[in-house]
Every structure is written in C-alpha cells, then in structure tokens.
C-alpha cells in the first residue's frame, strides 16, 4: 500500500512568532484533509543554511509533533529524522512512546546518524563524531528503542549505551511499538541497518539512483535473512507545484536562479510543474521501486492549503 507524506522542513513563513505554530498546524491539517498518510518535521535546533539560514525561526521537533497530535486525527507523525547524537536513546524511546500515546498510535520513529556540525558546536554536542561511530551509535539506539517499545523493563549493554531495567510505562499504543524509518542512503552501513532494523527506508535521488539503492537494500536483506517486502520504500522529493504549468514555470525559474542550478541539475532532488507533470515525475520514481513518497513544498506553498491539496492529488494519482 502506497505511503505519501508531507515534510514541513522550514518555518520561514513571514508571520509573527506567536502565529508560527498555527501556520504549521494549518499545514498539517491541510495534509490530513488532502489524504496524506504522514506529516514530518525536522529534528534541528537551528534552521539549515539551504532553508534560509540559522537566523530563520525553527521549532523543536518533538514538542511540535506532540502539539500536532492534538490538532490532527489520522496522519502519522515523525521527525525526518532524529539525530542520534542529540538525545540519550532511552529518553528518545520514552519521548516517541509518549507521542504514540498522545496521538492514539500515530508515532513513527525517524532516526539517522546526524550531520549538522555547526549545530553540534552551537548547542554543545560537538565536535561532530566520526561517521562510523555515529552509525554505530544509531544502531545501538535503535536496539534500545525496540526493546523499550516492547518490554516494560528493558536492559541493554552496548559499546556506547547501557540501560538496566529501564521502565517504559505506559507502553506504546501500536503493537510492537512505533515503526522505524532510518534516514539516509549509504550503501554499506545505512542500507544494511535498514535491512536489519528498519520498517521504512527513505531515499534521495532520481529513478536510476533509487533503483540502484533498492538493489543494494535487497542484497542486504538477503544477507541478514529479512523479507524485503516488510520494508516500506519511500523517497524524499521537493515538489514545486502550481495549478498550471505556466505558473509552475515561474516558480521554477525563480528557485533555480536563486540556487544557480539548471533544471537537470536539480532533478535529483526536485521536480517542477502542474499536477499532471508532478504525477508523471513521481510515477517514474514509483516505477524504479518506491512504495511511496515524502515530499516537501516551498515555505510559502506548504502554508497554502490549496497547494497542499494539489500536491496530495498528484501523489495519489502517481501511486494509484
């Protein structure tokens, strides 16, 4: 069954700070009304350079998701994705469990190895650990979360983390606990971790790259004895959409001009067009092996319910 999600990656809407959350909540409700299956926010404490820079506003992810749980009723909620270096894994498990209880069983644990070095330094998490160690920590963290999702008293002894009879009461609403999305596309470590632990993978790139990554994932699944059909395969894509192709072309030219890219160069991570053109682009990724798509829209667009609905329609048509 196809899974379509809306990521709300930035919070630069040009509204007063006291209206910021209401704008985010409006986008989440619009996504639910449009038939999206999930809504995602980033797990960052400073805004990313490519989304306006560190002086732009951003809300903390898990606090935001808990509030969105009270403003929605159907969509699943998660971070895309939690940086493993930002929280003790047992605390993370407790937070995601609490989100699952608040939302009546709609939490997803998105997790990754973290990467934003400037943020690590600014918030006292730095220096950024080597990639290999961050991936090791991510795998241990996932094991701890899995145990705490399913055991009332969980114990684990690893190289980096240790818990002893950690109580997680109440337990998650979802049987077996919230599903886990592992972010990233690294072929040696990340996709192997998906094969071992993940319920979702979320890939970047165009159809050819997606096809190659999924072949690698299938090989990892074979090596660890996992049925690959158990893993929902989604892709992350920026969608610049408008009611007409002409209006979409204006947006495209403005975005590409600001980034100094051609449309071909941007095609690995972004698509532009009216609803039919967007559906065609997404259908190409579906043909490459994806089960669904998580999209982000421009900051102004995600705050427009009509454009959220238009994007939802295009995605549903692509996966019909």
N, C-alpha and C positions, 0 to 999 in steps of 0.2 A: 504493500500500500504506500502510495507516494506521501512524502512528508514535505510540506512547504513552511518555511519560517521567515520571519521578518526580524532582522537585526536593527536595533536602534543604536548606531555606533557613536553618534555625537550628540551634543546638547546645545549647539550654537544656533538657536532659533531667533535671536534678537529680541527675546522677551525679557521682562524683568525677572530677577531671580525668584521672586515669590510666585511666578507663573511657570517656572521651568518644569516642575513635576507635572503640573496639569497638562502641559503640552505633551510630555512623554506618555502620560496615561491616556490622552486622547489618541495618540498613535497606536497604543496597544489595543484599545477598544476598537479602533478602526480596523486593525489587523484581524481581530476576532470576528468582527462583523463581515469581513471580506473572505472568511474561510481559511485563513492561515491556521496552521496547526501549532505553531510555537512563536514566542517572542523572546528575543535575546538582547542583552545589554553587554557592554564591555566590562571587563574587570580591570579597570585602570583608575588611578587616582589623579593623574594629570592628563589633559587632553593630548592626543597624539599629534605629532608635527604635521602629518598628512591630512588631518582633520581640523586644522585651524591653529594648532599650536597650544603650548602649555598655558597660555593666558586665557584660553577659552574655558567656559564652565563645563564641569562634568560631575555627575552624581556618583556616589559609591554604589557598586552594582547590587550587592545582596540586600541592602536596605531598600533600594529601588524596587527590586523584584518582590520583596515582601509586601510593599505598598501596592504594586501592580496586581498581586494575588487577590487583594481586596477589591480591585476595580474591574476584574475580569472573572470569567466563569468557566471557560473552556480551553483556552490556549495553554500549552505547556510553557514553562518559564525557566530560563537558564542564562548563564554567562557564556559568552563566546570570546575567550574562555578564561577560567580562573587560572591565575599564575600560581604555580605550586609553591613558589618561594614566599608568597605573601601571607600565608596562614599555616599554623600548625594543622596537620591533616585531621586530627581528631576534632579540633574546633570546626574545621571545614565540614566534616561529616555531620556534626551537630547542627550547623547552620543550614545545610541542604536538607536535612531531615526536618528542621523547623519550617523551612519553606514548603516542604511537601505536606506537612500537617496544615499549615495556614491555607494552602491552595487546594486542599482536599485531594491530594495525589497528582499534582501537575508539575512537580520539580524535575529538572534534568540537571545532572552534574556535568558541566563542561569544564574540562581541565587541560592544561598544557604546561610546557616546561618554562614559560615566562621568557621575556627577551628585552624589555624596555630598560636599557641600562640607566638612562637619565632618571627615570622614575625610581629605580632601585637606590640610586645615590641620594636623591632628594628626600626620600622617605626613610632613609636609614637601613635599607635592606642590602645595600651594596657592600663591596663590589659585586658585580654580576658573576655568579659562579660559572665554571666551565660547562659547556653544553652537555657533556657526558654525565656530569654529576647532577645537573638539573633533571635530565631524563631518568636517572636512577631514582632520584627523589620523587619524581612524578609516579613511577611505577610503585614505589613503596606507599605513597599517599593513596593511590587507587586501591591497593590491597587493604589498607586501614579503613577507607570509606566503605568498601564492600563488606568488611566484617562488621563494622558498626551499623550498617544498614540492615543486617540480618541477625545480629547477635545482641542480646540485651547487655551482656558483659563481654567486651571484645579485648583480646590481647594480641600483640604483635611485637616481634623483636627483629628489627632490621639494622642496616648499617647506619642509617641517618635518623630513623624514627623508632620510638618504642612507646607502646601503650600497655597498660596492665589492668585488665578487668574494667575497661572504660565503659561506663553505663551510658546507654543512648536511649533514654526513655522520655517521651514516647517513641516508639519505633515509627519508621515511615509508613504512610498510608499505602503506597504502592507495594504489592507483594514482591519481595526480593529487593526492594529499595528503588530509588530513582535510577533511571537509565543513565549511562555514562557516555558522553561524547568526548573523544580525545582529539584535540585540535592539532593541526599540522600535517605535513605530507612527507616527512623524512622517510626515505625508503628502508633504511637499515634499522632504525630504532623506533621511530614513531609508529609506522605502519605495523611493525611487529607487536608493539604494545596494543594497538587496536585489535590485532588478531587474538591476543591473549586476554584482554580486559574489556574491550570497548563494545558498546551497543550501537554507537554511531561512529562513523568517520566523517570528517568534513574537509574536502579537498579544494585546492586552488588550481587555476589554470584552465586552458582551453580543452576542447574534446580530445586531442591527441595526448596531452599530458594526463588528463583524467584516466584515459584508457590504460596508459602505462602504469599509473599508480595503482589502479584497481587490479591489474595483473600481478603486481608485486604483493598487494594485500592478499590475493588468493593463494599465492605461494606460501606466504607466512601462515595463513590459516591451515594449509595442508601440513606444514611442518609441525604446528602445535596441536593438530587434531581438532580444529574448530570448523564447524559448518559455516562457510562464508555467508550463507543466506540469513544467518542470525544477526548480521550487522547491517544497519541502515546506512546507505551510502549517499551522503549529501555533498553538495558543492557550495562554495561561498562565491557570491557574484554581486557586483554593483550594477544596479539597474537604473538607467536614466530614461524615464518614460514620460510620455505626454499623450494627450488624446489623439493627436495627429502626428504623422511622420514629420511634417514641416516644423511643428513646434519642438519636436524632439531633436531635430537637426540644429535648431538654435541653441538648445541646451548643450548638445554635444560639442558644438564649436566653441562655446564659452569654456566648458570644462577642459577640453583638450588644449585650448590656447593657454589657459592658466597653468596647466601641467607641462606644457611643452612637448606633447606627445602626438603621434598620429593615431588614427582610429585603429590601425592594425597593431600598433604597439600596445594600445590599451585593451585590445580584445581578449587578452589572457585573464583580465580581472573585471572588465566592464563591458556592458552592451548598451546600445542606444536605440531608441525607436518608439513607434507607436505600439499598441498592444499586439498586433499581428507579428510585427518584426521581433519583438521581445519573445513571443511564444516560439518563433522559429529558432532563435538563438538558443533558448533553453532546451528545446526539443533535441538539438544537436548534442547537448551535454547528456540528456537522458539516453540518447542512442549510444553514447560512449559508456554507459553502465550505471548512471546515477539513479537512485531511488527517489531523490528529492533535491530541493534547492533551498538554501538560506540566502536571502537577498538583503542588501541594504540600499536605501534610496538616498538621494541628496538630502541635506538637513532641511531645506525648505520643503522638499517633496514629502518626507516622512511625516511632517506636521500637517499635511493636506489629506483629509480622509478620502477625497475623490481619487487622488493619485495612488494611495494605498490600495483602494478597491480595484483600480485599474491594473495595478501590478499583480494583485491576487488573482484576478480573472485571467491574465496572461499566463501565470504559472499553472493554474488549474487546467487551462487548455493544453499547455505543453505536456502535462502528465496525465491527460485524460486517457 
